[in-house]
């Protein structure tokens, strides 16, 4: 892969860098089939969230669960 410099655009005195859609295409495809869950008010066990997600997934390929910080689950 070859890196190329793209000149930033100045807007209202701030430097803005434009991102080409091709630059993020692989990431968009990766996250299309993802569910992100934030639980308010409680800190449920990981297995409860995992079971909840499996109950609502119709077509299942490979399921990976990750528990982040502050009750965020992917």
The 8 nearest C-alpha neighbors of each residue, nearest first, counted from 0:
[[1, 2, 3, 22, 21, 4, 25, 23],
 [0, 2, 3, 4, 22, 5, 21, 19],
 [3, 1, 0, 4, 5, 22, 19, 6],
 [2, 4, 5, 1, 0, 6, 22, 19],
 [3, 5, 6, 2, 7, 1, 16, 17],
 [6, 4, 7, 3, 16, 17, 18, 8],
 [5, 7, 4, 8, 16, 17, 15, 14],
 [8, 6, 16, 15, 14, 5, 9, 17],
 [9, 7, 15, 14, 16, 10, 6, 17],
 [8, 10, 14, 13, 12, 15, 7, 11],
 [9, 11, 13, 12, 8, 14, 15, 7],
 [12, 10, 13, 9, 14, 15, 8, 7],
 [11, 13, 10, 9, 14, 15, 8, 7],
 [14, 12, 10, 9, 11, 15, 8, 7],
 [13, 15, 9, 8, 7, 10, 16, 12],
 [16, 14, 8, 7, 9, 13, 17, 10],
 [15, 17, 7, 8, 18, 14, 6, 5],
 [18, 16, 19, 15, 7, 8, 5, 6],
 [19, 17, 20, 16, 22, 23, 21, 5],
 [18, 20, 22, 21, 17, 23, 24, 16],
 [19, 21, 22, 23, 24, 18, 17, 27],
 [20, 22, 24, 19, 23, 25, 18, 26],
 [23, 21, 19, 20, 24, 18, 25, 26],
 [22, 24, 26, 21, 20, 25, 27, 19],
 [23, 25, 21, 27, 26, 22, 20, 28],
 [26, 24, 28, 27, 23, 29, 22, 21],
 [27, 25, 29, 23, 28, 24, 30, 22],
 [26, 28, 24, 30, 29, 25, 31, 23],
 [27, 29, 25, 31, 26, 30, 24, 32],
 [28, 30, 26, 27, 31, 25, 32, 33],
 [29, 31, 33, 27, 32, 28, 26, 34],
 [32, 30, 28, 33, 29, 27, 26, 34],
 [31, 33, 30, 34, 29, 28, 27, 62],
 [34, 32, 30, 31, 35, 73, 29, 62],
 [33, 35, 73, 36, 32, 72, 30, 52],
 [34, 36, 73, 72, 33, 37, 71, 65],
 [37, 35, 72, 71, 38, 73, 34, 70],
 [36, 38, 71, 70, 72, 39, 35, 69],
 [37, 39, 70, 36, 41, 40, 71, 42],
 [40, 38, 41, 37, 70, 42, 71, 36],
 [39, 41, 38, 42, 70, 43, 37, 69],
 [42, 40, 39, 43, 38, 70, 44, 37],
 [41, 43, 70, 44, 38, 40, 39, 69],
 [44, 42, 41, 45, 47, 48, 38, 70],
 [45, 43, 46, 47, 42, 48, 49, 41],
 [44, 46, 48, 47, 49, 43, 66, 72],
 [45, 47, 49, 44, 48, 50, 43, 51],
 [48, 46, 50, 49, 45, 44, 51, 43],
 [49, 47, 51, 45, 50, 46, 52, 44],
 [48, 50, 46, 52, 47, 51, 45, 53],
 [51, 49, 53, 47, 48, 52, 46, 54],
 [50, 52, 48, 54, 49, 53, 47, 55],
 [51, 53, 49, 55, 54, 50, 48, 56],
 [52, 54, 50, 56, 55, 51, 49, 57],
 [55, 53, 51, 52, 56, 50, 57, 49],
 [56, 54, 52, 53, 57, 51, 50, 58],
 [57, 55, 53, 54, 58, 52, 59, 51],
 [58, 56, 59, 55, 54, 53, 60, 52],
 [59, 57, 56, 60, 55, 61, 53, 62],
 [60, 58, 57, 61, 56, 62, 53, 55],
 [59, 61, 62, 58, 63, 57, 56, 32],
 [60, 62, 59, 63, 58, 64, 32, 56],
 [63, 61, 60, 64, 59, 53, 56, 33],
 [62, 64, 61, 65, 73, 49, 33, 60],
 [65, 63, 73, 62, 66, 49, 72, 45],
 [64, 66, 73, 72, 67, 63, 71, 45],
 [65, 67, 72, 71, 73, 64, 68, 45],
 [68, 66, 71, 72, 65, 70, 69, 73],
 [67, 69, 70, 71, 66, 72, 65, 37],
 [68, 70, 71, 67, 37, 42, 38, 66],
 [71, 69, 68, 37, 38, 42, 72, 67],
 [72, 70, 37, 67, 69, 36, 68, 66],
 [71, 73, 66, 36, 67, 65, 35, 37],
 [72, 35, 65, 64, 34, 66, 36, 71]]
